[in-house]
Amino acid sequence: MLLAVVAACLNAAGDLLQRGSTRKEGDPGSGSVSLLWRLARRPGWLLGVGASVTGLGVHVVALSIGQLAAVQPLLVLELPVAVVASSSWFGVRLSRQDWVAVALLAVGLAAFVFGLSPRGGRPTGVSGGTWAAGLAVLLGLVVVLAGVGWRCRQDLRAALLGVAAGVGYGATAVLFSTAGASAAHGLAALLGTWEAYGAAAVGLASFYLLQNSLSAGLLVATEPGLTLANPLVAVTWGLAVFGEQARTGPWLVVSITGGMLLVAGVVLLGRSPVLSDGRSSDDEGPPGEGRGTPRRPAMAEEEPRAVADPS
C-alpha cells in the first residue's frame, strides 16, 4: 500500500509535467499521432514521461505483492497531490472548498479500503474464456468512449478521452496484477505470460488517449473521469473475476459510505479552479487572452515610469 501511494505521487508529477507541454501544442484534432512526435522534443514532457514510467514500475511491484482491490484505489491520491502541486506551480491559493474536498477524499478513501480489506484471490486461475469476455467488454468501452470523444471538442473531448484512458489503465492494472503474480517464479516466467505483453499494449494505448485528453482541454475536465474509472474497473475485476474476498456485514456499510465520500471528494476537487491551468473561476484575464492562459504574476511594487517633459 505504501508503494501504491508512492506510485500515485509519481503519476501526479508526471501528469503535471506532461500537461505543461501538451497545452503548448493546443488541440491536435481527431486522434493526432504526430502529437507524440512533437511532444518528444520537449524536455519537460520527457521528464513527465520518466516520472510516469517510474510510477508504473512501482505500481506493478505493489500489484504483484498485494490485492488488486486494495492497491488500485490508492491511486486516487494522484488527484489531491496534483491539485496541491498545481496550486504551488501556478501560485494560486487553495480555497476552503478545495480543502474540504481533499478531506472528503482522504476520509472516504481510508474508509473504503479499510472497510473492504480484500484478501485471497487467484489472478492466475482465470479461464481463457473469462479473460476474453472481460477484456472485450473493457476494450469495447474504451473504443466507444474514444470514438465519441474525438467527435466532440475541447473540454468534453478531454473528459471522454480521460474516462477512456482511465478504463484502459484499469485494464492495464488487471493484466499487470496477473503478470506480477507469475514473477514469483522468476523473470522468465514473467516474460512468458501473455498478460505482460497485453498490459504493455493496453497501457501504451491508454497513454496515447491521455496525451490527447490533456491536449484537448483543461485538467479539470480530464482528472475526475481518469481518477474514478481506473480503480472502479480494477476493484470490480478483483472481486468479481479474481475472487478476492471483501469483508461483509457492518464493514460493507463502511465501504459503501467511504466510496460515496470518495466520489464526492473527487467530483468536488475535480471542479477546483486550480486545475483550470491555475486560474480561479472569476479570472477573466485581459481581452484576447485565451482560456487557461496563466496570469502574469502581479509585482509587489513597480518602479514609477519616467514621464517625458512635454517642453
C-alpha positions in Angstrom: 0.0 0.0 0.0 2.9 2.3 0.7 4.3 1.6 -2.8 0.9 2.4 -4.3 1.0 5.8 -2.5 4.4 6.5 -3.9 3.2 5.5 -7.4 0.3 7.9 -7.1 2.7 10.8 -6.3 4.9 10.0 -9.2 1.9 9.8 -11.5 0.7 13.2 -10.4 4.1 14.7 -11.0 4.2 13.1 -14.5 0.7 14.4 -15.3 1.6 17.9 -14.4 4.8 17.9 -16.4 3.1 16.4 -19.4 0.2 18.8 -19.1 2.6 21.8 -19.3 3.9 20.5 -22.6 0.7 19.3 -24.2 -1.1 22.6 -23.6 1.5 24.4 -25.7 0.6 22.1 -28.6 -3.1 23.0 -28.5 -5.9 20.7 -29.6 -4.3 18.3 -32.0 -7.6 17.4 -33.7 -9.1 13.9 -34.0 -6.5 11.4 -32.7 -3.4 13.1 -34.0 -0.5 10.7 -34.0 2.0 13.4 -34.8 1.3 14.9 -31.4 3.5 12.4 -29.6 6.4 13.1 -32.1 6.2 16.8 -31.4 5.9 16.3 -27.6 9.0 14.0 -27.7 11.1 17.1 -28.5 10.1 18.8 -25.3 12.3 18.1 -22.2 9.5 18.8 -19.7 7.3 16.2 -21.4 10.1 13.6 -21.4 10.7 14.3 -17.7 7.0 13.8 -17.1 7.0 10.5 -19.0 10.0 9.4 -17.0 8.1 10.1 -13.7 5.1 8.3 -15.0 7.1 5.2 -16.1 8.8 5.1 -12.7 5.4 5.3 -11.1 4.2 2.5 -13.3 7.2 0.3 -12.2 6.5 1.0 -8.5 2.8 0.3 -9.2 3.5 -3.1 -10.8 5.5 -4.1 -7.8 2.7 -3.1 -5.5 0.2 -5.1 -7.6 2.4 -8.2 -7.5 2.5 -8.4 -3.7 -1.0 -7.0 -2.8 -4.6 -7.5 -3.7 -5.8 -5.6 -6.8 -8.9 -4.3 -5.0 -6.8 -2.8 -2.2 -3.9 -1.4 -4.2 -5.6 0.2 -7.2 -8.0 2.6 -5.2 -4.9 4.2 -3.6 -4.0 5.7 -7.0 -6.9 8.1 -6.4 -4.4 10.1 -4.2 -3.0 11.3 -7.5 -5.7 13.9 -7.8 -5.2 15.7 -4.5 -1.5 15.6 -5.0 -1.9 17.1 -8.5 -4.2 19.9 -7.1 -1.8 20.8 -4.3 1.2 20.8 -6.6 -0.7 22.8 -9.2 -1.5 25.5 -6.6 2.2 25.9 -6.0 3.0 25.7 -9.7 0.6 28.5 -10.6 0.8 30.4 -7.4 -2.9 30.0 -6.7 -4.2 29.6 -3.1 -6.4 26.7 -2.4 -9.9 27.7 -1.4 -11.8 26.3 1.6 -13.9 24.2 -0.8 -10.7 22.6 -2.1 -9.5 21.6 1.4 -13.0 20.2 2.2 -12.8 18.1 -1.0 -9.3 16.9 0.0 -10.6 15.9 3.4 -13.6 14.1 2.0 -11.4 12.2 -0.5 -8.9 11.2 2.2 -11.5 10.0 4.7 -13.6 8.3 2.0 -10.5 6.5 0.6 -9.4 5.3 4.0 -12.9 4.1 4.9 -13.3 2.3 1.6 -10.0 0.5 1.6 -10.2 -0.3 5.4 -13.8 -1.5 5.2 -13.1 -3.6 2.1 -9.9 -5.2 3.3 -9.8 -7.7 0.4 -7.9 -11.0 0.8 -7.2 -14.0 -1.2 -7.9 -14.2 -4.9 -6.3 -16.1 -7.7 -5.1 -13.8 -10.5 -3.5 -16.8 -12.3 -6.6 -19.0 -12.1 -8.9 -17.2 -14.5 -10.0 -19.2 -17.6 -9.3 -18.1 -21.1 -13.0 -17.6 -21.9 -13.4 -15.3 -18.9 -10.4 -13.2 -19.9 -11.7 -12.9 -23.5 -15.2 -11.8 -22.4 -14.0 -9.4 -19.7 -11.3 -7.7 -21.9 -13.8 -7.5 -24.8 -16.2 -5.5 -22.6 -13.5 -3.2 -21.3 -11.8 -2.6 -24.6 -15.1 -2.1 -26.3 -16.0 0.6 -23.7 -12.7 2.3 -24.4 -13.3 2.3 -28.2 -16.8 3.7 -27.7 -15.7 6.5 -25.3 -12.7 7.4 -27.5 -14.8 7.4 -30.7 -17.5 9.7 -29.2 -14.8 11.9 -27.6 -13.0 12.6 -30.8 -16.3 13.8 -32.3 -16.6 16.4 -29.5 -14.5 19.5 -28.9 -12.3 20.9 -26.1 -13.3 20.0 -22.5 -16.0 17.5 -23.5 -13.4 15.7 -25.6 -10.9 15.9 -22.8 -13.4 14.4 -20.3 -14.5 11.5 -22.5 -10.9 10.7 -23.5 -9.9 10.9 -19.9 -12.6 8.3 -18.9 -11.4 6.1 -21.8 -7.8 6.4 -20.6 -9.0 5.6 -17.0 -10.8 2.4 -18.2 -7.7 1.4 -20.2 -5.4 2.0 -17.2 -7.7 -0.1 -15.1 -7.5 -2.9 -17.6 -3.7 -2.5 -17.6 -3.6 -2.9 -13.8 -5.7 -6.1 -14.1 -3.2 -7.6 -16.6 -0.1 -6.4 -14.7 -1.6 -8.0 -11.5 -1.7 -11.4 -13.1 1.7 -11.0 -14.8 3.2 -9.8 -11.4 1.9 -12.9 -9.7 3.9 -15.0 -12.2 7.0 -13.0 -11.4 7.4 -15.1 -8.2 8.7 -17.9 -10.4 11.4 -15.7 -12.0 11.8 -13.2 -14.8 11.5 -15.9 -17.4 8.1 -16.8 -16.1 7.0 -13.2 -16.2 8.2 -12.7 -19.8 6.5 -15.9 -20.8 3.0 -14.6 -19.9 0.7 -13.1 -22.5 -0.7 -10.8 -19.8 2.6 -8.9 -19.6 2.6 -8.1 -23.3 -1.2 -7.3 -23.2 -0.6 -4.9 -20.3 2.1 -3.1 -22.3 -0.1 -2.8 -25.4 -3.2 -1.6 -23.5 -1.0 0.7 -21.3 0.5 2.4 -24.4 -2.9 2.9 -26.0 -4.2 4.4 -22.7 -1.1 6.7 -22.6 -1.9 7.9 -26.1 -5.5 8.6 -25.1 -4.4 10.5 -22.0 -2.0 12.7 -24.1 -4.8 13.7 -26.4 -7.1 14.3 -23.5 -4.6 16.6 -21.8 -4.0 18.5 -25.0 -7.8 18.9 -25.8 -8.9 20.6 -22.6 -8.2 21.5 -19.1 -7.0 19.2 -16.2 -10.4 20.0 -14.6 -12.0 18.1 -17.4 -9.6 15.2 -17.6 -8.9 14.3 -14.0 -12.3 13.2 -12.5 -13.1 10.6 -15.1 -9.5 9.4 -15.3 -9.2 9.2 -11.5 -12.5 7.3 -10.8 -12.6 4.9 -13.8 -9.3 3.3 -13.1 -9.9 2.0 -9.6 -13.6 1.2 -10.4 -12.5 -1.2 -13.2 -9.8 -2.8 -11.0 -11.9 -3.3 -7.9 -14.8 -4.8 -9.9 -12.4 -7.2 -11.6 -10.6 -8.1 -8.5 -13.8 -9.0 -6.6 -15.8 -10.5 -9.5 -13.1 -12.2 -11.5 -10.1 -12.8 -9.4 -12.2 -14.0 -6.5 -10.8 -11.6 -3.9 -12.9 -11.7 -0.7 -14.1 -8.4 0.8 -15.4 -8.0 4.4 -19.2 -8.1 4.7 -21.7 -7.1 7.4 -21.1 -3.7 9.1 -17.8 -3.4 7.2 -19.8 -3.3 3.9 -21.6 -0.2 5.2 -18.3 1.4 6.0 -17.0 0.6 2.4 -20.1 1.9 0.8 -20.1 5.1 2.9 -16.4 5.6 2.2 -17.0 5.0 -1.5 -19.7 7.7 -1.6 -17.4 10.2 0.3 -14.6 9.3 -2.1 -16.7 10.0 -5.2 -18.0 13.3 -3.7 -14.4 14.4 -2.9 -13.1 13.5 -6.4 -16.0 15.4 -8.1 -15.7 18.4 -5.9 -11.9 18.6 -6.1 -12.1 18.0 -9.9 -14.0 21.3 -10.2 -11.3 23.2 -8.5 -10.1 26.3 -10.3 -6.6 25.2 -9.6 -7.0 22.5 -12.3 -8.0 25.2 -14.8 -4.4 25.8 -15.5 -4.0 27.8 -12.3 -6.7 30.4 -12.9 -9.5 31.0 -10.5 -13.1 30.8 -11.6 -13.5 34.6 -11.5 -10.4 35.3 -13.5 -11.4 36.8 -16.9 -7.9 37.9 -17.9 -7.3 40.8 -20.3 -9.1 40.9 -23.7 -7.8 38.4 -26.2 -6.2 36.2 -23.6 -7.3 32.5 -24.2 -8.9 30.3 -21.6 -6.4 28.6 -19.4 -3.6 31.0 -20.0 -1.7 31.5 -16.8 -1.8 35.0 -15.5 1.3 37.1 -15.2 2.2 37.3 -11.5 1.5 40.7 -10.1 4.6 42.5 -8.9 4.6 43.7 -5.3 6.0 47.1 -6.3 6.7 48.6 -9.7 9.2 51.3 -10.5 7.5 54.5 -11.5 7.8 55.2 -15.2 9.6 58.2 -16.3 7.3 60.8 -18.0 8.8 62.8 -20.8 8.8 66.6 -20.3 6.4 68.0 -22.9 8.7 71.1 -23.2 
